[in-house]
Each structure stands twice: as structure tokens, then as C-alpha cells.
Amino acid sequence: MKKAKRIPALALSLLLPALALAVQANAASGGAAPGRMEHEAWRLELDNDLFISSDNGISAGASLQWQSAAALDWGSLRGASRLQRGIGRLLAIRRDSGWVCRTGLAVSQLMQTPNDLTRSDLIREDVPYAGALTVRAGWYAYHDQAFRGFELTLGVAGPLSMAERSQKAIHRLFHLVRPMGWDNQLGNELLLNLDLTGKRKIWRAGDRSGASCDLALGGDLALGNLFTLAAATLELRAGHNLPGGFVPLPDPVGLTMLQAAVLDPVRPGAASIHGFLVLRGMALARMLFLDGNTFRASHSVERRPYAAVLAAGLDLDFRRWGAGFYVMNSTPLVKGSLAPGAERRVSLAGLHLTLRI
């Protein structure tokens, strides 16, 4: 685990030069550049509890995300198929209403392991070995004060997710303990989930061309065999040259939809430096990684019906690229008396890099 402890330092070493460059760019930028619509974007996100020197529970995730360029209506959405534009019309917006729309696709992988990776037997007192490989398609419309969207997730859990191969490769790369219990992972299962999300700004302070902050209230509903839940969210953003829109919250677990609901800052030619703090309360009816397979007997643990998640992060955004780091922690999800070996909380951290085309 010694090498794992070096990873937070590596993350900071990657972000600090970008922070210095951002400060320099802001100092050199004199006025506002002409406004533009948000570009098509690609985002790579790597999430792992090794960043915070842990390696159990929901321990790693990765996703490659594509978000279309923003458009004034679904008919003029560039880079999207006719089917994507047609589905987007379910979120009806008028061209002159001030709303913009985007669609996105993401390929994501997520894995979970128990605390003791050296055991090859079924560890009934801890969470199951589990993996999921998903394709997520999202549609959303927004302006600076409101957001609404939905996301469809299709995928597989079990050996078909290739989570075992991914974790073993990561552990070989960093010379970590070889996980021995993947023969006991949850069985193969097709995944289908629908997520609905809405948000609205409720408070704003400061000068957006300088230092400012805002607060948004949101709600989510997820239905499916990966997650079934209802949630309420508070999202606080604060920073310099703050972009319009909402927090593109990293979400390796799949608790809410992936999106890039951002608008140009007041000074588009200057860098934006901002942090976020998100508090999320959830009522959980189903969580595959803890409840086990839906249609067959499998390993499971007793889960709590309610949970809260706190996430905090720092984002650096330039005209053509952005980078960020975040950490998240949850209240206990597993009842410890019935699963004494389990890490009851979800604790993760991650890095992301965004390129705008």
C-alpha cells in the first residue's frame, strides 16, 4: 500500500502546474471575448479509492464521456444522430426561450471488492466482489437558472463487465496486493436504468467576472436494477470567473446523470478557477452491488435505506480544456453488525480531463 499513498501527491503534482497557469492566464486577460456556444467535449474520468489510501468497497471507476456542442433547439444539435435529436424533443424547449440543449454518451466501468483481498473463499461478512460495464446516454436542457434532463443506462454486471481483469491489471501496475476472490463475484446480469434530474438556482452572490458563488437545489429519481432511489441535492459553487450553469458532478457510482450543463463565464477568454461542495440525501430502494443479483441467488449484505453523500472538488477550465480533482464520502450504507468486515461508507477520489473540440 506504500505506492498507493503516493497517488494523492501525484494528483496534486498534476493539478498545481495547471493552477499556476490559470492564475497567469487570468492576470494576462484584459477584457471579455465574444460569447460562444459550449463546444463539443470529451472527458476522461478516473476514480479510485487508492487516491485516498484505501482499497475496498466501491473501489474504482473509469469513464470516457462525449458531450455534444450546445444548441438552441434539438433540431440544430450538431454531432448527434437523428435518433438522439428525436429523443431529445421529449424535453421541449423553444428556440427563443433562453434554454440550450445537449446530449451525451459515456462508457463506464465500476468495481467493488471486500476488505481482505488475500482470501479466495466467499467472505459472507463483507460486501460482494462486483463489477459493472455500462453505456449511458443522456439528454438535457438548461439555462443559468434551471436544468432538466434524463439518462438511460444499459450494461452488464458480473464477469462480462471485465472488472476482474481491470483491477488485476491496476494492481500489477502499482505492485499492490493481488485480489484472490473474484471467483465469488456477482453473476452476469443485464442492467437497465432510467434517471430523471431537475435543478434550480436558489441563491447567488458576488461578481461573476471576479469572485462569486451560487447555490442550486436539485432532485433525482432513478429506476432500474442497478439503482432505484430518490434523492435531493444542494450544490454550492464558488470561484473566480465562474461559468454559468451547474456542477458537472463526477459520478463513478451512477447515482445521478452525467452532464456538462455549463455556459460561458463573463470573461470567456480567461481561465476559470472554482470549487464545489455537494450534499446529497438519498432514499435507496435497490443497489445491485449490495443487494446482489436481481434474478438469482447471490451474495449480499444488509443495506441501510437512507444515506447521504458529501463531495468536494476543484475545477480549472480554459477555453479548450479543463481538469479537476474531487473527493467524496458517504454515510454508512451497510449495517455493520451484520457485515462486520465491510467498509460501510463509500469513499472515493478522482481526476478528470476535458478536451473541447
C-alpha positions as CSV (number, residue, x, y, z in Angstrom):
1,M,0.0,0.0,0.0
2,K,3.0,2.3,0.2
3,K,2.8,3.1,-3.5
4,A,-0.9,3.8,-3.1
5,K,-0.1,6.6,-0.6
6,R,2.0,8.3,-3.3
7,I,-1.0,8.7,-5.6
8,P,-2.6,11.8,-3.8
9,A,0.8,13.5,-4.2
10,L,0.8,12.6,-7.8
11,A,-2.7,14.0,-8.3
12,L,-1.7,17.3,-6.7
13,S,1.5,17.5,-8.7
14,L,-0.6,17.3,-11.9
15,L,-3.0,20.0,-10.8
16,L,-0.6,22.5,-9.3
17,P,1.1,23.5,-12.6
18,A,-2.4,23.9,-14.2
19,L,-3.4,26.1,-11.3
20,A,-0.3,28.3,-11.8
21,L,-1.1,28.5,-15.5
22,A,-4.7,29.5,-14.7
23,V,-3.6,32.3,-12.4
24,Q,-1.2,33.6,-15.1
25,A,-3.9,33.4,-17.8
26,N,-6.3,35.4,-15.6
27,A,-3.7,38.1,-14.9
28,A,-3.0,38.4,-18.6
29,S,-6.6,38.6,-19.7
30,G,-7.9,42.1,-20.0
31,G,-11.4,42.0,-21.2
32,A,-14.3,39.8,-22.3
33,A,-14.0,37.8,-25.5
34,P,-17.1,37.4,-27.7
35,G,-19.6,34.9,-26.4
36,R,-19.9,31.4,-27.9
37,M,-22.0,28.2,-27.5
38,E,-20.3,25.5,-25.5
39,H,-18.2,23.3,-27.7
40,E,-18.4,19.5,-28.2
41,A,-16.4,17.9,-25.4
42,W,-14.6,14.7,-24.5
43,R,-14.0,13.9,-20.8
44,L,-11.8,11.2,-19.3
45,E,-12.6,10.4,-15.6
46,L,-10.5,8.1,-13.4
47,D,-11.9,7.3,-9.9
48,N,-10.2,5.2,-7.3
49,D,-10.1,4.9,-3.5
50,L,-6.3,4.4,-3.9
51,F,-6.2,8.2,-4.2
52,I,-7.2,8.4,-0.5
53,S,-5.1,5.3,0.5
54,S,-8.0,2.8,0.7
55,D,-8.8,-0.3,-1.4
56,N,-12.2,-1.8,-0.6
57,G,-15.9,-1.3,-1.0
58,I,-16.7,0.6,-4.3
59,S,-13.0,1.0,-5.1
60,A,-12.6,2.1,-8.7
61,G,-14.4,3.5,-11.7
62,A,-13.5,4.9,-15.1
63,S,-15.5,6.6,-17.8
64,L,-15.0,8.1,-21.2
65,Q,-17.7,10.7,-21.9
66,W,-18.7,12.6,-25.0
67,Q,-21.0,15.7,-24.8
68,S,-22.4,17.3,-27.9
69,A,-22.0,21.0,-28.6
70,A,-24.8,23.1,-27.1
71,A,-27.6,24.2,-29.4
72,L,-30.7,26.5,-29.2
73,D,-33.0,23.6,-30.1
74,W,-32.9,19.9,-30.7
75,G,-33.2,20.2,-34.5
76,S,-29.9,22.2,-34.7
77,L,-27.9,19.9,-32.4
78,R,-24.6,19.2,-34.2
79,G,-22.7,15.9,-33.9
80,A,-25.8,14.0,-32.8
81,S,-27.8,11.3,-34.7
82,R,-31.3,11.8,-35.9
83,L,-32.4,9.3,-33.2
84,Q,-30.6,11.4,-30.5
85,R,-32.2,14.6,-31.7
86,G,-35.7,12.9,-31.8
87,I,-35.4,11.6,-28.3
88,G,-34.2,15.0,-27.0
89,R,-37.5,16.6,-28.2
90,L,-39.1,14.9,-25.2
91,L,-37.5,17.8,-23.3
92,A,-39.5,20.5,-25.3
93,I,-37.7,23.9,-25.5
94,R,-38.4,27.0,-27.6
95,R,-35.6,28.4,-29.7
96,D,-36.1,31.9,-28.2
97,S,-36.7,30.8,-24.6
98,G,-33.1,31.2,-23.4
99,W,-32.6,27.4,-22.9
100,V,-29.9,25.4,-24.6
101,C,-29.7,21.6,-25.1
102,R,-27.1,18.9,-25.2
103,T,-26.9,15.2,-25.5
104,G,-24.1,12.9,-24.2
105,L,-22.8,9.3,-24.3
106,A,-20.5,7.6,-21.8
107,V,-18.8,4.2,-21.4
108,S,-18.2,3.5,-17.8
109,Q,-16.8,0.7,-15.6
110,L,-17.2,0.3,-11.9
111,M,-15.9,-2.3,-9.4
112,Q,-16.4,-3.3,-5.8
113,T,-14.2,-5.5,-3.5
114,P,-14.3,-6.7,0.1
115,N,-11.6,-5.5,2.6
116,D,-9.5,-8.7,2.6
117,L,-8.2,-9.2,-0.9
118,T,-6.0,-12.1,0.0
119,R,-8.9,-14.5,0.7
120,S,-10.2,-16.7,-2.1
121,D,-13.3,-18.0,-0.2
122,L,-16.7,-16.3,-0.1
123,I,-16.5,-13.6,2.6
124,R,-20.1,-13.5,3.8
125,E,-19.4,-10.8,6.4
126,D,-18.2,-8.3,3.8
127,V,-19.6,-6.8,0.5
128,P,-19.5,-8.9,-2.7
129,Y,-17.0,-8.7,-5.4
130,A,-18.9,-7.0,-8.2
131,G,-18.4,-5.1,-11.4
132,A,-20.5,-3.3,-14.0
133,L,-19.8,-2.1,-17.5
134,T,-22.3,0.4,-18.8
135,V,-23.2,2.7,-21.7
136,R,-25.0,5.8,-20.6
137,A,-27.0,8.1,-22.9
138,G,-28.2,11.4,-21.6
139,W,-30.4,14.3,-22.8
140,Y,-30.7,17.7,-21.0
141,A,-31.8,21.3,-21.4
142,Y,-30.7,24.2,-19.2
143,H,-30.0,27.9,-18.8
144,D,-28.2,29.6,-16.0
145,Q,-31.1,29.2,-13.5
146,A,-32.6,25.8,-14.3
147,F,-31.7,22.3,-15.5
148,R,-33.8,19.3,-16.5
149,G,-32.7,16.0,-18.1
150,F,-32.8,12.3,-18.2
151,E,-30.4,9.4,-18.8
152,L,-30.7,5.8,-20.0
153,T,-28.2,3.3,-18.8
154,L,-27.6,-0.1,-20.4
155,G,-25.0,-2.6,-19.4
156,V,-23.8,-5.8,-17.8
157,A,-22.8,-6.8,-14.3
158,G,-20.8,-9.9,-13.4
159,P,-17.8,-11.4,-15.2
160,L,-18.9,-9.8,-18.5
161,S,-18.1,-6.4,-17.0
162,M,-14.4,-7.3,-17.1
163,A,-13.9,-5.7,-13.7
164,E,-11.7,-8.6,-12.6
165,R,-9.3,-8.0,-15.4
166,S,-9.2,-4.3,-14.8
167,Q,-8.5,-4.5,-11.1
168,K,-5.8,-7.1,-11.5
169,A,-4.1,-5.0,-14.2
170,I,-4.1,-1.9,-11.9
171,H,-2.7,-3.9,-9.0
172,R,0.1,-5.3,-11.2
173,L,0.9,-1.8,-12.4
174,F,1.2,-0.4,-8.9
175,H,2.6,-3.6,-7.3
176,L,-0.4,-3.9,-5.0
177,V,-2.0,-7.0,-3.3
178,R,-3.3,-9.4,-5.9
179,P,-7.1,-9.8,-5.4
180,M,-7.9,-13.5,-4.9
181,G,-11.7,-13.7,-4.6
182,W,-13.1,-12.7,-7.9
183,D,-14.4,-16.3,-8.4
184,N,-17.1,-15.3,-5.9
185,Q,-18.3,-12.1,-7.7
186,L,-22.0,-11.5,-8.5
187,G,-23.3,-13.4,-11.6
188,N,-23.9,-12.0,-15.0
189,E,-26.9,-9.7,-15.3
190,L,-28.2,-7.3,-17.9
191,L,-28.6,-3.8,-16.5
192,L,-31.3,-1.2,-17.3
193,N,-31.7,2.1,-15.5
194,L,-33.6,5.4,-16.1
195,D,-32.6,8.6,-14.3
196,L,-34.5,11.8,-14.2
197,T,-32.9,15.0,-12.9
198,G,-34.0,18.6,-12.2
199,K,-32.1,21.6,-10.7
200,R,-32.8,25.3,-10.0
201,K,-30.5,28.1,-8.7
202,I,-31.8,29.5,-5.4
203,W,-29.0,31.9,-4.4
204,R,-26.2,33.9,-6.0
205,A,-23.6,36.3,-4.6
206,G,-20.6,38.3,-5.9
207,D,-19.5,39.5,-9.3
208,R,-19.3,36.6,-11.9
209,S,-16.4,38.4,-13.7
210,G,-14.4,38.2,-10.5
211,A,-15.2,36.3,-7.3
212,S,-18.7,34.8,-7.0
213,C,-20.7,31.8,-5.7
214,D,-24.1,30.3,-6.2
215,L,-26.3,27.6,-4.7
216,A,-28.6,25.2,-6.5
217,L,-31.3,22.8,-5.3
218,G,-31.9,19.6,-7.2
219,G,-33.8,16.3,-7.2
220,D,-33.2,12.9,-8.8
221,L,-35.2,9.8,-9.4
222,A,-33.6,6.5,-10.6
223,L,-35.5,3.4,-11.6
224,G,-33.8,0.1,-12.5
225,N,-31.9,-3.0,-11.4
226,L,-28.6,-1.1,-10.9
227,F,-30.1,1.6,-8.6
228,T,-33.6,2.5,-7.6
229,L,-33.6,5.7,-5.5
230,A,-34.9,9.2,-4.8
231,A,-32.5,12.0,-3.9
232,A,-32.4,15.7,-3.0
233,T,-29.2,17.7,-3.7
234,L,-27.6,21.0,-2.7
235,E,-24.8,22.2,-5.0
236,L,-22.5,25.1,-3.9
237,R,-20.0,26.6,-6.4
238,A,-17.5,29.3,-5.6
239,G,-14.6,30.7,-7.6
240,H,-13.1,33.3,-10.0
241,N,-14.7,33.9,-13.4
242,L,-17.3,31.3,-12.5
243,P,-19.0,29.7,-15.6
244,G,-22.8,29.8,-15.9
245,G,-24.8,26.6,-15.4
246,F,-24.4,23.8,-12.9
247,V,-21.8,21.5,-11.4
248,P,-20.8,18.7,-13.9
249,L,-20.5,16.4,-10.8
250,P,-18.2,13.4,-11.2
251,D,-20.3,10.3,-10.7
252,P,-18.5,7.0,-10.9
253,V,-21.2,5.1,-8.9
254,G,-24.1,6.0,-11.2
255,L,-26.2,7.8,-8.6
256,T,-27.1,10.7,-10.9
257,M,-26.8,11.5,-14.6
258,L,-23.6,12.6,-16.3
259,Q,-23.8,16.1,-17.9
260,A,-21.9,19.2,-18.9
261,A,-24.5,21.9,-18.2
262,V,-22.1,24.8,-18.4
263,L,-22.3,28.2,-20.1
264,D,-19.5,30.7,-20.9
265,P,-18.2,32.8,-18.0
266,V,-18.4,36.5,-18.2
267,R,-14.8,36.6,-19.5
268,P,-14.6,33.6,-21.9
269,G,-11.0,34.3,-22.8
270,A,-9.8,33.9,-19.2
271,A,-9.3,30.8,-17.1
272,S,-12.0,29.8,-14.6
273,I,-11.0,28.5,-11.2
274,H,-13.7,27.2,-9.0
275,G,-14.5,24.7,-6.3
276,F,-17.7,22.9,-5.5
277,L,-19.4,21.3,-2.5
278,V,-22.3,19.0,-3.0
279,L,-24.5,17.5,-0.3
280,R,-26.9,14.7,-1.4
281,G,-29.5,12.8,0.6
282,M,-30.9,9.6,-0.8
283,A,-33.7,7.1,-0.1
284,L,-32.5,3.8,-1.6
285,A,-34.8,1.0,-2.7
286,R,-32.2,-1.0,-4.6
287,M,-28.4,-1.0,-5.0
288,L,-27.2,-4.0,-7.0
289,F,-23.7,-4.1,-5.5
290,L,-25.1,-4.5,-2.0
291,D,-28.4,-6.3,-2.6
292,G,-26.9,-8.9,-5.0
293,N,-28.3,-10.2,-8.3
294,T,-31.9,-9.4,-9.1
295,F,-33.0,-12.7,-10.7
296,R,-30.8,-15.3,-9.0
297,A,-29.5,-16.1,-5.5
298,S,-26.2,-14.4,-4.8
299,H,-24.0,-13.0,-2.1
300,S,-25.5,-9.8,-0.5
301,V,-25.3,-7.7,2.7
302,E,-28.0,-5.8,4.6
303,R,-28.2,-2.3,3.4
304,R,-29.4,0.9,5.1
305,P,-32.5,2.5,3.4
306,Y,-31.1,6.1,3.7
307,A,-27.7,7.6,3.0
308,A,-26.0,11.0,2.5
309,V,-23.1,11.8,0.2
310,L,-20.7,14.7,0.5
311,A,-18.5,15.6,-2.4
312,A,-16.0,18.4,-2.8
313,G,-13.7,19.3,-5.7
314,L,-11.6,21.9,-7.6
315,D,-12.0,22.6,-11.3
316,L,-9.8,24.5,-13.7
317,D,-11.3,25.5,-17.0
318,F,-9.8,27.1,-20.1
319,R,-11.3,27.7,-23.5
320,R,-10.2,24.4,-24.9
321,W,-9.5,22.2,-21.9
322,G,-10.2,21.7,-18.3
323,A,-9.0,19.5,-15.4
324,G,-10.2,18.7,-11.9
325,F,-9.9,16.7,-8.7
326,Y,-12.6,15.6,-6.3
327,V,-13.2,13.6,-3.2
328,M,-16.5,12.0,-1.9
329,N,-17.6,10.3,1.2
330,S,-20.9,8.8,2.3
331,T,-22.7,7.9,5.5
332,P,-22.7,4.2,6.3
333,L,-24.5,2.1,3.6
334,V,-24.1,-1.3,5.2
335,K,-25.4,-2.4,8.6
336,G,-22.1,-3.1,10.4
337,S,-23.5,-5.7,12.9
338,L,-24.5,-8.0,10.0
339,A,-21.4,-7.3,7.9
340,P,-18.6,-6.6,10.4
341,G,-15.9,-6.9,7.7
342,A,-17.3,-4.3,5.4
343,E,-16.2,-0.8,4.9
344,R,-19.6,0.7,5.4
345,R,-19.0,4.0,3.7
346,V,-18.3,4.8,0.1
347,S,-15.0,6.8,-0.1
348,L,-13.6,7.7,-3.5
349,A,-11.5,10.4,-5.2
350,G,-10.9,11.1,-8.8
351,L,-9.2,13.1,-11.6
352,H,-10.8,14.2,-14.8
353,L,-9.5,15.9,-18.0
354,T,-11.8,17.6,-20.5
355,L,-11.0,18.5,-24.1
356,R,-13.3,20.8,-26.1
357,I,-13.3,20.4,-29.9
